[in-house]
Amino acid sequence: MFDLYIANKNYSSWSLRPWVLMKVLSIPFNEHVMPFEGGMGESHATFTRFSPTGLVPCLVDSDAEVAVWDSLAIVEYLADTYPEVWPHEKTARAWARCASAEMHSGFGALRNECSMNCGVRVVLNNRSAGLNNDVARLDTLWQEGLQRFGGSFLAGEQFTAVDAFYAPVAFRIQTFNLQLSEASLAYVQRLLTHPAMEEWYQAALAETWREPMHEHETLKNATLLNDYRAL
């Protein structure tokens, strides 16, 4: 049986990736929510009880006595048992792996300037050239996948790991009202209205934890418009 350790659903983009993939593909797991304790660094001692790096997400396979502590490694570990994690067709699978790896290691300005904070809506006070470049690249990449493979999702008609890797971006686009092409925004709406994403979002809104570091990251270059989270 799998045990998936994640942090606050409102903030933890890395946790969302394996969680939503396993939900969509009906891969059974036990969920363990471990809230950030005053910041990711301060959570380290607690998180090392289950994760070698003291970071989340971490997937523990109790049957094999294996801990997998990186989101991309978790996806590949799941794919060994569940081949539907990646597209079946070879070309689509290669593209999906490249796009997932690009998200895993890139888009630094998007991450830094548009922190995931599901329950709020803000307006950016200004946008850096790096953020503009990241948004343009995101739009190009998404349009390529949607057009090339002709499906509702990035690598075809089925939700796969590449969609899970970009699922947190859908929340960022919603929070910061980032403008993309019509095709890309339609894809964002398909992600946001997927039942698994809706489940995550409603749980995020219900959280009453507030972590100062993440709150600061959201508003360091933005003005708050609405906060839909529980008090």
Secondary structure in CASP SS format (residue, H / E / C, confidence):
PFRMAT SS
TARGET T0000
AUTHOR 0000-0000-0000
METHOD secondary structure of the structure
MODEL  1
M C 1.00
F E 1.00
D E 1.00
L E 1.00
Y E 1.00
I E 1.00
A C 1.00
N C 1.00
K C 1.00
N C 1.00
Y C 1.00
S C 1.00
S H 1.00
W H 1.00
S H 1.00
L H 1.00
R H 1.00
P H 1.00
W H 1.00
V H 1.00
L H 1.00
M H 1.00
K H 1.00
V H 1.00
L C 1.00
S C 1.00
I C 1.00
P C 1.00
F E 1.00
N E 1.00
E E 1.00
H E 1.00
V E 1.00
M C 1.00
P C 1.00
F C 1.00
E C 1.00
G C 1.00
G C 1.00
M C 1.00
G C 1.00
E C 1.00
S C 1.00
H H 1.00
A H 1.00
T H 1.00
F H 1.00
T C 1.00
R C 1.00
F C 1.00
S C 1.00
P C 1.00
T C 1.00
G C 1.00
L C 1.00
V C 1.00
P C 1.00
C E 1.00
L E 1.00
V E 1.00
D E 1.00
S C 1.00
D C 1.00
A C 1.00
E C 1.00
V E 1.00
A E 1.00
V E 1.00
W C 1.00
D C 1.00
S H 1.00
L H 1.00
A H 1.00
I H 1.00
V H 1.00
E H 1.00
Y H 1.00
L H 1.00
A H 1.00
D C 1.00
T C 1.00
Y C 1.00
P H 1.00
E H 1.00
V H 1.00
W C 1.00
P C 1.00
H C 1.00
E C 1.00
K H 1.00
T H 1.00
A H 1.00
R H 1.00
A H 1.00
W H 1.00
A H 1.00
R H 1.00
C H 1.00
A H 1.00
S H 1.00
A H 1.00
E H 1.00
M H 1.00
H H 1.00
S H 1.00
G C 1.00
F C 1.00
G H 1.00
A H 1.00
L H 1.00
R H 1.00
N H 1.00
E H 1.00
C C 1.00
S C 1.00
M C 1.00
N C 1.00
C C 1.00
G C 1.00
V E 1.00
R E 1.00
V E 1.00
V E 1.00
L E 1.00
N C 1.00
N C 1.00
R C 1.00
S C 1.00
A H 1.00
G H 1.00
L H 1.00
N H 1.00
N H 1.00
D H 1.00
V H 1.00
A H 1.00
R H 1.00
L H 1.00
D H 1.00
T H 1.00
L H 1.00
W H 1.00
Q H 1.00
E H 1.00
G H 1.00
L H 1.00
Q H 1.00
R H 1.00
F H 1.00
G C 1.00
G C 1.00
S C 1.00
F E 1.00
L C 1.00
A C 1.00
G E 1.00
E C 1.00
Q C 1.00
F C 1.00
T C 1.00
A H 1.00
V H 1.00
D H 1.00
A H 1.00
F H 1.00
Y H 1.00
A H 1.00
P H 1.00
V H 1.00
A H 1.00
F H 1.00
R H 1.00
I H 1.00
Q H 1.00
T H 1.00
F H 1.00
N C 1.00
L C 1.00
Q C 1.00
L C 1.00
S C 1.00
E H 1.00
A H 1.00
S H 1.00
L H 1.00
A H 1.00
Y H 1.00
V H 1.00
Q H 1.00
R H 1.00
L H 1.00
L H 1.00
T C 1.00
H C 1.00
P H 1.00
A H 1.00
M H 1.00
E H 1.00
E H 1.00
W H 1.00
Y H 1.00
Q H 1.00
A H 1.00
A H 1.00
L H 1.00
A H 1.00
E C 1.00
T C 1.00
W C 1.00
R C 1.00
E C 1.00
P H 1.00
M H 1.00
H H 1.00
E H 1.00
H H 1.00
E H 1.00
T H 1.00
L H 1.00
K C 1.00
N C 1.00
A E 1.00
T E 1.00
L E 1.00
L E 1.00
N E 1.00
D E 1.00
Y C 1.00
R C 1.00
A C 1.00
L C 1.00
END
